Amino acid sequence: MQGAFAEHIKALEAAGARTRLVRSREDLDGLDGIVLPGGESTTMTMLMERVGMLAPLRQAIERGLPTLATCAGMIVLAREITDGMADQKGLDLLDIAVRRNGYGRQVDSFEAPLQIDGLDGKTFPGVFIRAPLVERTGDVEVIARHDGHPVAVRHGRITALGFHPELSGDLRLHREFVRLAAGQR
Ligand code: GLN
C-alpha cells in the first residue's frame, strides 16, 4: 500500500522469488507469502481499510499465509499500539505491544549487529529507522533482542522485525522467508 516495498522486491527476487504488489483484496489471491513493509503504519492501515483489505488480509494471515513484517509492518500486526493515532486499527494478529517511534529522537535511526535465532550464528546488520519499541510480548517466540528489548519475533508462519533487512544488503532473512513460502505450495 505504501512504504519501503521496492527494496523488498529486490531482495525477494534476489532470493529467487517472483513478486507482485498487493494493492487490492484480489491481489491476495494465490499468494505463497506476503511482506508487510516499513513505512508509516497509520497510512498503511488507513489505505487498507479504504480498499477493504484489512479483513481479508487478516483472514489470510490467520489461516497461515507466510508473512514477513518489517518495522511499520510489525506495528500493523501488533495487538497493542501505543503512540499511534487515536483510532489506529491494527490486524491484532501478533501478541505484542509496540510503541511507535519508541526509540526516541536521539537514536531514531541506528544500526546494530543482531544475533538472530535460526540463522547461521553470524550477526545480522540491524538497520533501525524510527523503529517501534516492543514493550510487551505474549504468545510469540522472541528470536532477537537489542539492549534487552525484543526486535524480532515469530508466531506460526509470521516473522516480525523491528528493523529493515531489505536495506541491510544481507539476504539471509529473505532467503529463509522464501524457503518457508515455497514450502507451503
Ligand atoms: N515510525 C513508523 C510507523 O510508526 C515506522 C517506521 C518504519 O517503518 N521505518 O509506522
Backbone and ligand atoms as CSV (ligand in chain L), in Angstrom:
chain,resi,resn,atom,element,x,y,z
A,1,MET,N,N,0.830,-1.196,0.000
A,1,MET,CA,C,0.000,0.000,0.000
A,1,MET,C,C,0.869,1.252,0.000
A,2,GLN,N,N,1.992,1.154,0.685
A,2,GLN,CA,C,2.796,2.355,0.950
A,2,GLN,C,C,4.096,1.868,1.551
A,3,GLY,N,N,5.167,2.654,1.411
A,3,GLY,CA,C,6.377,2.360,2.163
A,3,GLY,C,C,7.489,1.729,1.351
A,4,ALA,N,N,8.366,1.026,2.062
A,4,ALA,CA,C,9.636,0.565,1.501
A,4,ALA,C,C,9.504,-0.777,0.797
A,5,PHE,N,N,8.568,-0.844,-0.183
A,5,PHE,CA,C,8.358,-2.153,-0.827
A,5,PHE,C,C,9.361,-2.434,-1.950
A,6,ALA,N,N,9.880,-1.374,-2.577
A,6,ALA,CA,C,10.784,-1.586,-3.718
A,6,ALA,C,C,12.021,-2.385,-3.308
A,7,GLU,N,N,12.567,-2.086,-2.142
A,7,GLU,CA,C,13.766,-2.794,-1.669
A,7,GLU,C,C,13.445,-4.239,-1.315
A,8,HIS,N,N,12.235,-4.464,-0.798
A,8,HIS,CA,C,11.829,-5.851,-0.516
A,8,HIS,C,C,11.717,-6.654,-1.811
A,9,ILE,N,N,11.179,-6.010,-2.853
A,9,ILE,CA,C,11.044,-6.707,-4.134
A,9,ILE,C,C,12.414,-7.142,-4.626
A,10,LYS,N,N,13.385,-6.225,-4.557
A,10,LYS,CA,C,14.750,-6.566,-4.995
A,10,LYS,C,C,15.301,-7.724,-4.180
A,11,ALA,N,N,15.141,-7.652,-2.869
A,11,ALA,CA,C,15.704,-8.702,-2.004
A,11,ALA,C,C,14.999,-10.039,-2.247
A,12,LEU,N,N,13.671,-10.008,-2.408
A,12,LEU,CA,C,12.929,-11.257,-2.626
A,12,LEU,C,C,13.318,-11.882,-3.961
A,13,GLU,N,N,13.461,-11.039,-4.991
A,13,GLU,CA,C,13.812,-11.590,-6.301
A,13,GLU,C,C,15.238,-12.125,-6.297
A,14,ALA,N,N,16.125,-11.430,-5.582
A,14,ALA,CA,C,17.497,-11.940,-5.446
A,14,ALA,C,C,17.496,-13.269,-4.699
A,15,ALA,N,N,16.493,-13.470,-3.847
A,15,ALA,CA,C,16.388,-14.728,-3.104
A,15,ALA,C,C,15.617,-15.789,-3.901
A,16,GLY,N,N,15.238,-15.455,-5.138
A,16,GLY,CA,C,14.646,-16.462,-6.016
A,16,GLY,C,C,13.131,-16.437,-6.119
A,17,ALA,N,N,12.477,-15.436,-5.540
A,17,ALA,CA,C,11.011,-15.403,-5.565
A,17,ALA,C,C,10.499,-14.571,-6.746
A,18,ARG,N,N,9.263,-14.846,-7.142
A,18,ARG,CA,C,8.564,-13.934,-8.036
A,18,ARG,C,C,7.663,-13.081,-7.157
A,19,THR,N,N,7.527,-11.805,-7.507
A,19,THR,CA,C,6.797,-10.902,-6.613
A,19,THR,C,C,5.655,-10.205,-7.343
A,20,ARG,N,N,4.716,-9.725,-6.565
A,20,ARG,CA,C,3.695,-8.827,-7.110
A,20,ARG,C,C,3.272,-7.873,-6.004
A,21,LEU,N,N,2.872,-6.682,-6.395
A,21,LEU,CA,C,2.388,-5.719,-5.413
A,21,LEU,C,C,0.966,-6.083,-5.023
A,22,VAL,N,N,0.662,-5.946,-3.756
A,22,VAL,CA,C,-0.684,-6.251,-3.269
A,22,VAL,C,C,-1.350,-4.935,-2.901
A,23,ARG,N,N,-2.300,-4.545,-3.737
A,23,ARG,CA,C,-2.932,-3.236,-3.517
A,23,ARG,C,C,-4.447,-3.321,-3.441
A,24,SER,N,N,-4.973,-4.505,-3.699
A,24,SER,CA,C,-6.416,-4.682,-3.564
A,24,SER,C,C,-6.652,-6.067,-3.004
A,25,ARG,N,N,-7.860,-6.346,-2.589
A,25,ARG,CA,C,-8.100,-7.661,-1.976
A,25,ARG,C,C,-7.926,-8.781,-2.989
A,26,GLU,N,N,-8.185,-8.483,-4.270
A,26,GLU,CA,C,-7.997,-9.506,-5.318
A,26,GLU,C,C,-6.531,-9.922,-5.423
A,27,ASP,N,N,-5.630,-8.960,-5.169
A,27,ASP,CA,C,-4.197,-9.267,-5.271
A,27,ASP,C,C,-3.747,-10.305,-4.241
A,28,LEU,N,N,-4.584,-10.539,-3.243
A,28,LEU,CA,C,-4.208,-11.518,-2.210
A,28,LEU,C,C,-4.347,-12.953,-2.714
A,29,ASP,N,N,-5.149,-13.129,-3.764
A,29,ASP,CA,C,-5.420,-14.493,-4.233
A,29,ASP,C,C,-4.160,-15.175,-4.743
A,30,GLY,N,N,-3.936,-16.386,-4.297
A,30,GLY,CA,C,-2.884,-17.210,-4.850
A,30,GLY,C,C,-1.476,-16.894,-4.371
A,31,LEU,N,N,-1.348,-16.074,-3.337
A,31,LEU,CA,C,-0.005,-15.777,-2.833
A,31,LEU,C,C,0.546,-16.949,-2.022
A,32,ASP,N,N,1.864,-17.117,-2.081
A,32,ASP,CA,C,2.539,-18.093,-1.208
A,32,ASP,C,C,3.063,-17.428,0.058
A,33,GLY,N,N,3.093,-16.108,0.042
A,33,GLY,CA,C,3.601,-15.386,1.201
A,33,GLY,C,C,3.403,-13.905,0.967
A,34,ILE,N,N,3.458,-13.136,2.045
A,34,ILE,CA,C,3.280,-11.692,1.906
A,34,ILE,C,C,4.278,-10.953,2.791
A,35,VAL,N,N,4.753,-9.819,2.287
A,35,VAL,CA,C,5.629,-8.948,3.069
A,35,VAL,C,C,4.848,-7.698,3.431
A,36,LEU,N,N,4.851,-7.362,4.698
A,36,LEU,CA,C,4.298,-6.076,5.136
A,36,LEU,C,C,5.498,-5.170,5.411
A,37,PRO,N,N,5.734,-4.197,4.544
A,37,PRO,CA,C,6.997,-3.456,4.597
A,37,PRO,C,C,7.015,-2.367,5.660
A,38,GLY,N,N,8.135,-1.666,5.725
A,38,GLY,CA,C,8.227,-0.478,6.560
A,38,GLY,C,C,7.599,0.705,5.848
A,39,GLY,N,N,7.353,1.746,6.586
A,39,GLY,CA,C,6.710,2.933,6.025
A,39,GLY,C,C,6.028,3.662,7.151
A,40,GLU,N,N,4.782,4.040,6.946
A,40,GLU,CA,C,4.004,4.656,8.020
A,40,GLU,C,C,2.789,3.788,8.288
A,41,SER,N,N,2.786,3.194,9.460
A,41,SER,CA,C,1.736,2.231,9.761
A,41,SER,C,C,0.346,2.865,9.742
A,42,THR,N,N,0.255,4.121,10.177
A,42,THR,CA,C,-1.065,4.768,10.194
A,42,THR,C,C,-1.606,4.899,8.767
A,43,THR,N,N,-0.736,5.291,7.837
A,43,THR,CA,C,-1.147,5.431,6.433
A,43,THR,C,C,-1.524,4.070,5.857
A,44,MET,N,N,-0.707,3.063,6.179
A,44,MET,CA,C,-0.980,1.724,5.635
A,44,MET,C,C,-2.342,1.204,6.049
A,45,THR,N,N,-2.629,1.285,7.348
A,45,THR,CA,C,-3.912,0.717,7.783
A,45,THR,C,C,-5.078,1.548,7.244
A,46,MET,N,N,-4.866,2.855,7.144
A,46,MET,CA,C,-5.931,3.700,6.597
A,46,MET,C,C,-6.233,3.305,5.141
A,47,LEU,N,N,-5.164,3.123,4.357
A,47,LEU,CA,C,-5.357,2.742,2.950
A,47,LEU,C,C,-5.955,1.339,2.836
A,48,MET,N,N,-5.495,0.432,3.689
A,48,MET,CA,C,-6.023,-0.936,3.632
A,48,MET,C,C,-7.509,-0.961,3.961
A,49,GLU,N,N,-7.872,-0.124,4.918
A,49,GLU,CA,C,-9.278,-0.066,5.280
A,49,GLU,C,C,-10.098,0.509,4.120
A,50,ARG,N,N,-9.549,1.542,3.494
A,50,ARG,CA,C,-10.260,2.208,2.401
A,50,ARG,C,C,-10.562,1.240,1.253
A,51,VAL,N,N,-9.613,0.353,0.943
A,51,VAL,CA,C,-9.856,-0.573,-0.168
A,51,VAL,C,C,-10.442,-1.912,0.307
A,52,GLY,N,N,-10.822,-1.963,1.562
A,52,GLY,CA,C,-11.491,-3.168,2.067
A,52,GLY,C,C,-10.559,-4.366,2.201
A,53,MET,N,N,-9.297,-4.098,2.520
A,53,MET,CA,C,-8.339,-5.195,2.560
A,53,MET,C,C,-8.006,-5.671,3.967
A,54,LEU,N,N,-8.375,-4.901,4.988
A,54,LEU,CA,C,-7.982,-5.275,6.350
A,54,LEU,C,C,-8.498,-6.662,6.721
A,55,ALA,N,N,-9.796,-6.876,6.535
A,55,ALA,CA,C,-10.380,-8.159,6.953
A,55,ALA,C,C,-9.840,-9.339,6.139
A,56,PRO,N,N,-9.818,-9.258,4.791
A,56,PRO,CA,C,-9.275,-10.397,4.037
A,56,PRO,C,C,-7.795,-10.658,4.304
A,57,LEU,N,N,-7.027,-9.614,4.519
A,57,LEU,CA,C,-5.605,-9.807,4.817
A,57,LEU,C,C,-5.459,-10.501,6.173
A,58,ARG,N,N,-6.231,-10.038,7.114
A,58,ARG,CA,C,-6.198,-10.631,8.462
A,58,ARG,C,C,-6.534,-12.118,8.376
A,59,GLN,N,N,-7.567,-12.422,7.599
A,59,GLN,CA,C,-8.005,-13.810,7.464
A,59,GLN,C,C,-6.917,-14.675,6.804
A,60,ALA,N,N,-6.302,-14.137,5.757
A,60,ALA,CA,C,-5.271,-14.905,5.046
A,60,ALA,C,C,-4.091,-15.209,5.965
A,61,ILE,N,N,-3.675,-14.217,6.743
A,61,ILE,CA,C,-2.521,-14.424,7.634
A,61,ILE,C,C,-2.905,-15.375,8.763
A,62,GLU,N,N,-4.114,-15.216,9.254
A,62,GLU,CA,C,-4.593,-16.093,10.331
A,62,GLU,C,C,-4.658,-17.547,9.858
A,63,ARG,N,N,-4.959,-17.736,8.579
A,63,ARG,CA,C,-5.030,-19.099,8.043
A,63,ARG,C,C,-3.660,-19.672,7.718
A,64,GLY,N,N,-2.603,-18.889,7.939
A,64,GLY,CA,C,-1.266,-19.462,7.813
A,64,GLY,C,C,-0.433,-18.957,6.651
A,65,LEU,N,N,-0.886,-17.881,5.987
A,65,LEU,CA,C,-0.059,-17.317,4.905
A,65,LEU,C,C,1.280,-16.852,5.479
A,66,PRO,N,N,2.416,-17.391,4.980
A,66,PRO,CA,C,3.708,-16.939,5.482
A,66,PRO,C,C,3.840,-15.415,5.351
A,67,THR,N,N,4.252,-14.779,6.432
A,67,THR,CA,C,4.250,-13.318,6.487
A,67,THR,C,C,5.570,-12.809,7.054
A,68,LEU,N,N,6.156,-11.869,6.332
A,68,LEU,CA,C,7.360,-11.203,6.823
A,68,LEU,C,C,7.004,-9.734,7.014
A,69,ALA,N,N,7.041,-9.271,8.257
A,69,ALA,CA,C,6.643,-7.899,8.557
A,69,ALA,C,C,7.843,-7.145,9.086
A,70,THR,N,N,8.079,-5.976,8.526
A,70,THR,CA,C,9.241,-5.204,8.964
A,70,THR,C,C,8.794,-3.815,9.407
A,71,CYS,N,N,9.240,-3.430,10.580
A,71,CYS,CA,C,9.049,-2.081,11.100
A,71,CYS,C,C,7.576,-1.677,11.128
A,72,ALA,N,N,7.113,-0.791,10.260
A,72,ALA,CA,C,5.694,-0.428,10.266
A,72,ALA,C,C,4.820,-1.675,10.098
A,73,GLY,N,N,5.304,-2.653,9.329
A,73,GLY,CA,C,4.560,-3.907,9.158
A,73,GLY,C,C,4.368,-4.636,10.474
A,74,MET,N,N,5.366,-4.562,11.344
A,74,MET,CA,C,5.269,-5.161,12.670
A,74,MET,C,C,4.183,-4.452,13.487
A,75,ILE,N,N,4.135,-3.133,13.342
A,75,ILE,CA,C,3.119,-2.349,14.059
A,75,ILE,C,C,1.722,-2.747,13.574
A,76,VAL,N,N,1.597,-2.910,12.259
A,76,VAL,CA,C,0.291,-3.260,11.676
A,76,VAL,C,C,-0.226,-4.595,12.239
A,77,LEU,N,N,0.682,-5.512,12.542
A,77,LEU,CA,C,0.269,-6.831,13.044
A,77,LEU,C,C,-0.015,-6.862,14.544
A,78,ALA,N,N,0.483,-5.847,15.257
A,78,ALA,CA,C,0.518,-5.915,16.719
A,78,ALA,C,C,-0.869,-5.878,17.368
A,79,ARG,N,N,-0.948,-6.499,18.526
A,79,ARG,CA,C,-2.194,-6.453,19.303
A,79,ARG,C,C,-2.414,-5.088,19.911
A,80,GLU,N,N,-1.342,-4.493,20.452
A,80,GLU,CA,C,-1.466,-3.191,21.128
A,80,GLU,C,C,-0.492,-2.210,20.509
A,81,ILE,N,N,-0.981,-1.007,20.216
A,81,ILE,CA,C,-0.137,0.036,19.631
A,81,ILE,C,C,-0.214,1.255,20.532
A,82,THR,N,N,0.925,1.703,21.032
A,82,THR,CA,C,0.890,2.951,21.793
A,82,THR,C,C,1.568,4.037,20.976
A,83,ASP,N,N,1.148,5.267,21.251
A,83,ASP,CA,C,1.597,6.420,20.479
A,83,ASP,C,C,1.181,6.313,19.013
A,84,GLY,N,N,0.090,5.640,18.772
A,84,GLY,CA,C,-0.473,5.597,17.425
A,84,GLY,C,C,-1.502,6.704,17.301
A,85,MET,N,N,-2.166,6.795,16.159
A,85,MET,CA,C,-3.283,7.712,16.049
A,85,MET,C,C,-4.381,7.159,16.948
A,86,ALA,N,N,-5.232,8.041,17.441
A,86,ALA,CA,C,-6.241,7.630,18.420
A,86,ALA,C,C,-7.023,6.419,17.930
A,87,ASP,N,N,-7.334,6.419,16.630
A,87,ASP,CA,C,-8.181,5.321,16.141
A,87,ASP,C,C,-7.365,4.349,15.289
A,88,GLN,N,N,-6.046,4.274,15.531
A,88,GLN,CA,C,-5.213,3.378,14.713
A,88,GLN,C,C,-5.616,1.926,14.950
A,89,LYS,N,N,-6.107,1.311,13.901
A,89,LYS,CA,C,-6.524,-0.086,13.995
A,89,LYS,C,C,-5.394,-0.963,13.504
A,90,GLY,N,N,-5.186,-2.043,14.188
A,90,GLY,CA,C,-4.188,-2.984,13.716
A,90,GLY,C,C,-4.875,-4.273,13.314
A,91,LEU,N,N,-4.071,-5.221,12.875
A,91,LEU,CA,C,-4.625,-6.521,12.495
A,91,LEU,C,C,-4.784,-7.434,13.707
A,92,ASP,N,N,-4.132,-7.066,14.817
A,92,ASP,CA,C,-4.275,-7.832,16.051
A,92,ASP,C,C,-3.966,-9.319,15.837
A,93,LEU,N,N,-2.870,-9.600,15.174
A,93,LEU,CA,C,-2.502,-10.994,14.890
A,93,LEU,C,C,-1.258,-11.428,15.652
A,94,LEU,N,N,-0.616,-10.495,16.317
A,94,LEU,CA,C,0.638,-10.811,16.987
A,94,LEU,C,C,0.527,-10.276,18.412
A,95,ASP,N,N,0.759,-11.180,19.367
A,95,ASP,CA,C,0.551,-10.816,20.763
A,95,ASP,C,C,1.745,-10.029,21.313
A,96,ILE,N,N,1.866,-8.801,20.826
A,96,ILE,CA,C,2.919,-7.908,21.309
A,96,ILE,C,C,2.329,-6.508,21.475
A,97,ALA,N,N,2.974,-5.723,22.336
A,97,ALA,CA,C,2.618,-4.309,22.443
A,97,ALA,C,C,3.806,-3.512,21.928
A,98,VAL,N,N,3.544,-2.596,21.011
A,98,VAL,CA,C,4.631,-1.791,20.445
A,98,VAL,C,C,4.362,-0.307,20.663
A,99,ARG,N,N,5.453,0.427,20.879
A,99,ARG,CA,C,5.366,1.871,20.949
A,99,ARG,C,C,5.948,2.443,19.668
A,100,ARG,N,N,5.133,3.149,18.908
A,100,ARG,CA,C,5.627,3.739,17.654
A,100,ARG,C,C,6.762,4.711,17.941
A,101,ASN,N,N,7.772,4.664,17.118
A,101,ASN,CA,C,8.935,5.557,17.258
A,101,ASN,C,C,9.505,5.498,18.674
A,102,GLY,N,N,9.437,4.322,19.284
A,102,GLY,CA,C,9.744,4.176,20.703
A,102,GLY,C,C,11.204,4.325,21.071
A,103,TYR,N,N,12.083,4.412,20.091
A,103,TYR,CA,C,13.499,4.587,20.422
A,103,TYR,C,C,13.856,6.058,20.620
A,104,GLY,N,N,12.891,6.947,20.459
A,104,GLY,CA,C,13.116,8.359,20.780
A,104,GLY,C,C,13.880,9.087,19.699
A,105,ARG,N,N,14.011,10.383,19.878
A,105,ARG,CA,C,14.592,11.236,18.845
A,105,ARG,C,C,16.075,11.011,18.609
A,106,GLN,N,N,16.845,10.978,19.706
A,106,GLN,CA,C,18.306,10.905,19.563
A,106,GLN,C,C,18.734,9.713,18.723
A,107,VAL,N,N,18.095,8.583,18.997
A,107,VAL,CA,C,18.538,7.367,18.324
A,107,VAL,C,C,17.448,6.878,17.391
A,108,ASP,N,N,16.761,7.820,16.713
A,108,ASP,CA,C,15.620,7.341,15.935
A,108,ASP,C,C,16.046,6.503,14.734
A,109,SER,N,N,17.314,6.608,14.336
A,109,SER,CA,C,17.836,5.684,13.337
A,109,SER,C,C,19.217,5.215,13.768
A,110,PHE,N,N,19.457,3.939,13.696
A,110,PHE,CA,C,20.761,3.408,14.085
A,110,PHE,C,C,20.950,2.019,13.496
A,111,GLU,N,N,22.189,1.565,13.547
A,111,GLU,CA,C,22.492,0.225,13.069
A,111,GLU,C,C,23.100,-0.573,14.200
A,112,ALA,N,N,22.736,-1.824,14.321
A,112,ALA,CA,C,23.294,-2.660,15.386
A,112,ALA,C,C,23.386,-4.097,14.899
A,113,PRO,N,N,24.494,-4.766,15.231
A,113,PRO,CA,C,24.592,-6.180,14.875
A,113,PRO,C,C,23.677,-7.012,15.774
A,114,LEU,N,N,22.913,-7.900,15.165
A,114,LEU,CA,C,21.934,-8.685,15.933
A,114,LEU,C,C,22.243,-10.168,15.836
A,115,GLN,N,N,22.046,-10.839,16.940
A,115,GLN,CA,C,22.152,-12.298,16.948
A,115,GLN,C,C,20.731,-12.836,16.791
A,116,ILE,N,N,20.450,-13.500,15.679
A,116,ILE,CA,C,19.077,-13.941,15.413
A,116,ILE,C,C,19.002,-15.463,15.461
A,117,ASP,N,N,18.116,-15.973,16.291
A,117,ASP,CA,C,17.937,-17.433,16.398
A,117,ASP,C,C,17.552,-18.007,15.042
A,118,GLY,N,N,18.115,-19.139,14.719
A,118,GLY,CA,C,17.726,-19.832,13.489
A,118,GLY,C,C,18.602,-19.464,12.307
A,119,LEU,N,N,19.378,-18.373,12.410
A,119,LEU,CA,C,20.332,-18.082,11.340
A,119,LEU,C,C,21.627,-18.839,11.654
A,120,ASP,N,N,22.661,-18.588,10.852
A,120,ASP,CA,C,23.866,-19.416,10.956
A,120,ASP,C,C,24.807,-19.037,12.101
A,121,GLY,N,N,24.358,-18.165,13.005
A,121,GLY,CA,C,25.215,-17.804,14.134
A,121,GLY,C,C,25.993,-16.510,13.910
A,122,LYS,N,N,26.139,-16.123,12.632
A,122,LYS,CA,C,26.812,-14.834,12.368
A,122,LYS,C,C,25.812,-13.706,12.574
A,123,THR,N,N,26.285,-12.565,13.079
A,123,THR,CA,C,25.346,-11.479,13.374
A,123,THR,C,C,24.738,-10.909,12.089
A,124,PHE,N,N,23.570,-10.332,12.246
A,124,PHE,CA,C,22.823,-9.733,11.128
A,124,PHE,C,C,22.845,-8.218,11.320
A,125,PRO,N,N,23.120,-7.447,10.238
A,125,PRO,CA,C,23.133,-5.987,10.404
A,125,PRO,C,C,21.712,-5.443,10.553
A,126,GLY,N,N,21.377,-4.998,11.743
A,126,GLY,CA,C,20.026,-4.482,12.007
A,126,GLY,C,C,19.973,-2.999,11.690
A,127,VAL,N,N,19.168,-2.636,10.685
A,127,VAL,CA,C,19.003,-1.228,10.312
A,127,VAL,C,C,17.669,-0.750,10.895
A,128,PHE,N,N,17.741,0.146,11.871
A,128,PHE,CA,C,16.545,0.619,12.565
A,128,PHE,C,C,16.241,2.045,12.134
A,129,ILE,N,N,15.025,2.285,11.655
A,129,ILE,CA,C,14.636,3.636,11.223
A,129,ILE,C,C,13.308,3.993,11.886
A,130,ARG,N,N,13.364,4.892,12.839
A,130,ARG,CA,C,12.146,5.270,13.595
A,130,ARG,C,C,11.360,4.007,13.965
A,131,ALA,N,N,12.112,3.112,14.575
A,131,ALA,CA,C,11.590,1.759,14.800
A,131,ALA,C,C,10.608,1.708,15.965
A,132,PRO,N,N,9.705,0.737,15.899
A,132,PRO,CA,C,8.817,0.521,17.046
A,132,PRO,C,C,9.593,-0.164,18.173
A,133,LEU,N,N,9.268,0.213,19.405
A,133,LEU,CA,C,9.856,-0.446,20.563
A,133,LEU,C,C,8.856,-1.495,21.054
A,134,VAL,N,N,9.315,-2.719,21.132
A,134,VAL,CA,C,8.426,-3.797,21.611
A,134,VAL,C,C,8.447,-3.761,23.134
A,135,GLU,N,N,7.321,-3.406,23.720
A,135,GLU,CA,C,7.271,-3.197,25.177
A,135,GLU,C,C,6.722,-4.392,25.934
A,136,ARG,N,N,6.030,-5.267,25.242
A,136,ARG,CA,C,5.490,-6.455,25.900
A,136,ARG,C,C,5.377,-7.550,24.859
A,137,THR,N,N,5.671,-8.766,25.244
A,137,THR,CA,C,5.417,-9.885,24.333
A,137,THR,C,C,4.602,-10.925,25.075
A,138,GLY,N,N,3.684,-11.565,24.372
A,138,GLY,CA,C,2.876,-12.642,24.934
A,138,GLY,C,C,3.204,-13.934,24.228
A,139,ASP,N,N,2.226,-14.453,23.498
A,139,ASP,CA,C,2.366,-15.752,22.849
A,139,ASP,C,C,3.140,-15.648,21.526
A,140,VAL,N,N,4.406,-15.271,21.644
A,140,VAL,CA,C,5.300,-15.216,20.481
A,140,VAL,C,C,6.673,-15.714,20.930
A,141,GLU,N,N,7.481,-16.116,19.956
A,141,GLU,CA,C,8.848,-16.508,20.266
A,141,GLU,C,C,9.758,-15.324,19.930
A,142,VAL,N,N,10.538,-14.891,20.891
A,142,VAL,CA,C,11.478,-13.790,20.626
A,142,VAL,C,C,12.738,-14.400,20.016
A,143,ILE,N,N,13.090,-13.986,18.791
A,143,ILE,CA,C,14.260,-14.591,18.137
A,143,ILE,C,C,15.464,-13.637,18.084
A,144,ALA,N,N,15.274,-12.386,18.486
A,144,ALA,CA,C,16.431,-11.488,18.610
A,144,ALA,C,C,16.079,-10.341,19.552
A,145,ARG,N,N,17.111,-9.867,20.248
A,145,ARG,CA,C,16.945,-8.723,21.146
A,145,ARG,C,C,18.034,-7.710,20.869
A,146,HIS,N,N,17.718,-6.457,21.202
A,146,HIS,CA,C,18.752,-5.424,21.182
A,146,HIS,C,C,18.577,-4.626,22.465
A,147,ASP,N,N,19.645,-4.473,23.226
A,147,ASP,CA,C,19.574,-3.773,24.521
A,147,ASP,C,C,18.465,-4.324,25.411
A,148,GLY,N,N,18.267,-5.618,25.352
A,148,GLY,CA,C,17.262,-6.243,26.209
A,148,GLY,C,C,15.849,-6.233,25.639
A,149,HIS,N,N,15.604,-5.423,24.608
A,149,HIS,CA,C,14.256,-5.366,24.028
A,149,HIS,C,C,14.129,-6.314,22.836
A,150,PRO,N,N,13.007,-7.021,22.739
A,150,PRO,CA,C,12.807,-7.868,21.560
A,150,PRO,C,C,12.792,-7.016,20.284
A,151,VAL,N,N,13.493,-7.461,19.251
A,151,VAL,CA,C,13.469,-6.754,17.966
A,151,VAL,C,C,13.057,-7.686,16.822
A,152,ALA,N,N,12.890,-8.965,17.129
A,152,ALA,CA,C,12.413,-9.917,16.127
A,152,ALA,C,C,11.612,-10.978,16.856
A,153,VAL,N,N,10.402,-11.228,16.359
A,153,VAL,CA,C,9.543,-12.233,16.998
A,153,VAL,C,C,8.909,-13.108,15.932
A,154,ARG,N,N,8.509,-14.286,16.387
A,154,ARG,CA,C,7.911,-15.233,15.458
A,154,ARG,C,C,6.678,-15.846,16.105
A,155,HIS,N,N,5.677,-16.061,15.279
A,155,HIS,CA,C,4.486,-16.766,15.757
A,155,HIS,C,C,3.925,-17.527,14.558
A,156,GLY,N,N,3.939,-18.839,14.630
A,156,GLY,CA,C,3.499,-19.628,13.483
A,156,GLY,C,C,4.326,-19.252,12.273
A,157,ARG,N,N,3.658,-18.868,11.194
A,157,ARG,CA,C,4.394,-18.507,9.966
A,157,ARG,C,C,4.618,-17.010,9.840
A,158,ILE,N,N,4.411,-16.289,10.943
A,158,ILE,CA,C,4.671,-14.840,10.930
A,158,ILE,C,C,6.048,-14.569,11.519
A,159,THR,N,N,6.851,-13.797,10.797
A,159,THR,CA,C,8.091,-13.267,11.366
A,159,THR,C,C,7.963,-11.754,11.329
A,160,ALA,N,N,8.138,-11.113,12.479
A,160,ALA,CA,C,8.018,-9.652,12.532
A,160,ALA,C,C,9.305,-9.061,13.089
A,161,LEU,N,N,9.814,-8.067,12.367
A,161,LEU,CA,C,11.112,-7.478,12.688
A,161,LEU,C,C,10.947,-5.983,12.919
A,162,GLY,N,N,11.612,-5.449,13.919
A,162,GLY,CA,C,11.561,-4.007,14.152
A,162,GLY,C,C,12.502,-3.244,13.241
A,163,PHE,N,N,13.329,-3.976,12.510
A,163,PHE,CA,C,14.358,-3.358,11.678
A,163,PHE,C,C,14.085,-3.660,10.198
A,164,HIS,N,N,15.011,-3.229,9.329
A,164,HIS,CA,C,14.804,-3.307,7.868
A,164,HIS,C,C,15.830,-4.224,7.203
A,165,PRO,N,N,15.559,-5.511,7.097
A,165,PRO,CA,C,16.532,-6.410,6.454
A,165,PRO,C,C,16.727,-6.073,4.976
A,166,GLU,N,N,15.706,-5.478,4.346
A,166,GLU,CA,C,15.801,-5.170,2.906
A,166,GLU,C,C,16.800,-4.049,2.639
A,167,LEU,N,N,17.200,-3.319,3.682
A,167,LEU,CA,C,18.176,-2.234,3.499
A,167,LEU,C,C,19.557,-2.621,3.982
A,168,SER,N,N,19.712,-3.877,4.387
A,168,SER,CA,C,20.968,-4.261,5.038
A,168,SER,C,C,21.963,-4.888,4.082
A,169,GLY,N,N,21.504,-5.244,2.872
A,169,GLY,CA,C,22.399,-5.938,1.951
A,169,GLY,C,C,22.633,-7.389,2.334
A,170,ASP,N,N,21.946,-7.860,3.358
A,170,ASP,CA,C,22.094,-9.241,3.828
A,170,ASP,C,C,20.793,-9.966,3.495
A,171,LEU,N,N,20.893,-11.001,2.680
A,171,LEU,CA,C,19.673,-11.660,2.173
A,171,LEU,C,C,19.202,-12.831,3.028
A,172,ARG,N,N,19.880,-13.113,4.145
A,172,ARG,CA,C,19.560,-14.354,4.854
A,172,ARG,C,C,18.098,-14.447,5.305
A,173,LEU,N,N,17.545,-13.349,5.808
A,173,LEU,CA,C,16.161,-13.432,6.292
A,173,LEU,C,C,15.168,-13.550,5.135
A,174,HIS,N,N,15.470,-12.879,4.011
A,174,HIS,CA,C,14.596,-13.024,2.837
A,174,HIS,C,C,14.676,-14.446,2.279
A,175,ARG,N,N,15.874,-15.014,2.268
A,175,ARG,CA,C,16.018,-16.393,1.777
A,175,ARG,C,C,15.229,-17.357,2.636
A,176,GLU,N,N,15.331,-17.166,3.942
A,176,GLU,CA,C,14.606,-18.034,4.875
A,176,GLU,C,C,13.094,-17.917,4.632
A,177,PHE,N,N,12.636,-16.683,4.414
A,177,PHE,CA,C,11.210,-16.453,4.178
A,177,PHE,C,C,10.759,-17.086,2.853
A,178,VAL,N,N,11.560,-16.938,1.821
A,178,VAL,CA,C,11.214,-17.514,0.510
A,178,VAL,C,C,11.160,-19.046,0.602
A,179,ARG,N,N,12.077,-19.621,1.360
A,179,ARG,CA,C,12.037,-21.103,1.561
A,179,ARG,C,C,10.753,-21.513,2.256
A,180,LEU,N,N,10.378,-20.769,3.296
A,180,LEU,CA,C,9.148,-21.085,4.030
A,180,LEU,C,C,7.949,-20.982,3.104
A,181,ALA,N,N,7.868,-19.889,2.338
A,181,ALA,CA,C,6.727,-19.668,1.439
A,181,ALA,C,C,6.676,-20.757,0.354
A,182,ALA,N,N,7.826,-21.107,-0.199
A,182,ALA,CA,C,7.873,-22.127,-1.247
A,182,ALA,C,C,7.429,-23.479,-0.696
A,183,GLY,N,N,7.712,-23.727,0.558
A,183,GLY,CA,C,7.348,-24.996,1.197
A,183,GLY,C,C,5.853,-25.162,1.417
A,184,GLN,N,N,5.087,-24.070,1.288
A,184,GLN,CA,C,3.641,-24.130,1.526
A,184,GLN,C,C,2.858,-24.506,0.278
A,185,ARG,N,N,3.536,-24.614,-0.843
A,185,ARG,CA,C,2.842,-24.849,-2.125
A,185,ARG,C,C,2.195,-26.212,-2.170
L,1,LIG,N1,N,7.514,5.067,12.579
L,1,LIG,C1,C,6.846,4.308,11.556
L,1,LIG,C2,C,5.424,3.968,11.995
L,1,LIG,O1,O,5.077,4.209,13.098
L,1,LIG,C3,C,7.619,3.071,11.224
L,1,LIG,C4,C,8.947,3.433,10.616
L,1,LIG,C5,C,9.446,2.442,9.608
L,1,LIG,O2,O,8.705,1.585,9.109
L,1,LIG,N2,N,10.696,2.582,9.250
L,1,LIG,O3,O,4.661,3.464,11.236
